[in-house]
Every structure is written in structure tokens, then in C-alpha cells.
Amino acid sequence: MRSRVSGPIAAAAAFCAAVVIVVCSVVILAPMPASAQTASVSKTVGDTAVLSWTAPTQYTNGTNIAAGVVVTFNVYESNASTCATFAPSAASLSASNLSATTWTTPAFSAAGSYCYETTALVAGVESAPSNAVSVTVTNAIPKAPANLMAK
């Protein structure tokens, strides 16, 4: 029994017939997700947080990402009450096409919980998201005054 393939897969198959298959597989395979920090951090309003992650070295099929292939990253942010419910979307994109594996958040303007995830991109193909990292932001409370005196 023979099955028919249509749409983008058929177009990719037709294109691949004319080029070396290795080139084609690099274009259509998604890179493995970047690995982000796993620790949660606490900050106060006005602070920033520095996120860092490890760039992927392989595609999901186990082949290595060749030297010279440009890998960029997207950072997604959510103020969901828990990172478990966070799903990156266009609306939660905070930074895109980063070439570095670190990113500093803007200064936090409100207390709350913030979740971050990163994705890797190769030739416009975006990976699955990394693990989520949580930043808890609290209001800065000054210390009590000292040395109160009466005369």
C-alpha cells in the first residue's frame, strides 16, 4: 500500500530530490531545546535578573549542528502564578533572535512571580521550549530607623 504525502512535506520531498539529503535534513529538523538554569531566584522591585542557558549542539535526531550554523534564541516571559501552566506564545515573547546565551531582564516594576523559557532557532525553525525558570519579585521594604532618641 502506497500513501500520498501532500502540502509542505511533499514540497520538501520534491526539493530534497534535487539536493544532497544532509542539507535538507538540516533545514527541516528542529534543534534540541536550549537548557536554561533550573534554580529559582528572588529579586526586589527595581532589580533585574540575568538568565543564562546552554546552546544545543545537536538536532533532535541526534546529528550534530555543524560549525558555522547560526543558532539564535528567543526568551519568553509569563507572570503566571505557576511555571507549570506557562506555554510560550507570540504574546509572551520578550526577546528574539539573540546570539548570546545570556539575557538580562528589564528592571522589575511590580512584585509577583515571573517565569522564563528559551527556545533555539536554526534557519527559522524553532525548538521546543527549555525548562522554565522562576523569578519571585518582592517589594523592597526598608530597614527600620535606628538610634531614635528623645532629649
N, C-alpha and C positions, 0 to 999 in steps of 0.2 A: 504494500500500500504506500502510495506516494502522497505526501502532504504538500500543500502550496503555501508559500510564505508571501505576504504582501506588505505594503506600507514601507516604513523606514528600514526594516530588516531586509526586505527584498532589494531596496535601493542600495543598502550597504553591501549586500551579497554581490550585486551586479558590479559595483565599484571595485570590490575586492578581487573580482576575477581579472581585473586589469592591472593590479599592483601586487607587490610582494605581501603575503599574508601577515608577516610580522608588523608591517606598517599599519595594516588595517586593524589588527588586534589592539595596538596601542591607542588608536583613535576611539574604538568603541568600548573599551573596558574602563570601568570606573576605578579610580585609585582607592587604595585602602584608606579608611579614615585616619586622620591625624590623632595622635594620642595626647590628650591635654592633661594638665595637672589634675590630680584626684582630690587634693586637700581643699577643704572649705576654709575661707578666711573671713575675718571680721574687720570691718573698717568703720570710720565715722563719717558723717556728712562732711563734705569738702575734700575727703580723701579720694585717691584713685587706687585702682588695683592693676597689677601687671599680670597678664595671662601669658603663659608660655606652653608650647607643645612641641612634640617631635614630628618632623615631616615623615611621611610614608616613604619607604624605599622600594615597595613592591605594589603591583596591582593585585586585585582580589583573586586573580587566577594563579598567583604565586610568581609570575615573571617580574624581574627587576625593572624599575623605572630607570631608563638609560640616562647616563650622564648627559647633561645639556638639555634634558627635557625640563621645561619650565613648570614648576609646581607652585601654585598660589593658594591662598587660604581665605576663607570667609569666616567671620565671627558673628554669631547670633546671640542676642540677649533677650531675656524674658524676666519679668518681675512676678512670675507665677509663684504661688505660695509654696510649691514644692518643685524641685527639678524633675521629679518623676513624671510630671504631666507636660513638660516642656517639649514641644515639637518645633524645630526651626521652620521659619517661613519667610517669605519676602518681607513681610511686615516687621519681623524681628531681626532683620539684617542690620548689624551695627557697623561693620567694616567689611569691605570686599576687595578681592584681588591683592591681598597683602603678600609681599615677597618674604617678609621676615617671619620667624616663628615665635614672635612675642608681639603683644599689643597692650597698650595702656588705655584703660577706660577713661572716659571723661570724668571730671570730679563729680562725685555723687551729690545730688541736690536734695535727696529725700531719704529718710530711713526706710528700710524694707529689705526684702531678700531678692537677690538678682542671680539668675542662672545664665551660664555661658556655655556654648558649644562651638566647636570649629568644624569646618569641612575643608577638604583638599580639592583642588581643581587642576586637571590636566587637559589641555586642549578643549576647555569649556565643559568638560564632563565633571560633575561634582560628586564627591564621595558621600557615603553615609556619614552622619554626624559622629563626632568623637563622644567620649563620655562627657557628662555635664560637670561643671564646677560651680560651686555656690559661693556667693559673697553676701554676707549679712552686714547691713549698714545700720548703725545706731546713731541717734542724736548725740552730739558731743555735750557732755554735762561737765561744767567746770567744777573744780575742787572748791570746797567751802572756804570762805575767807579765813584767814588766820590772824592771830595776835590782836583780837578785839580787846580794847581797854576802855576804862572809864576813869576820868580824873575829877 
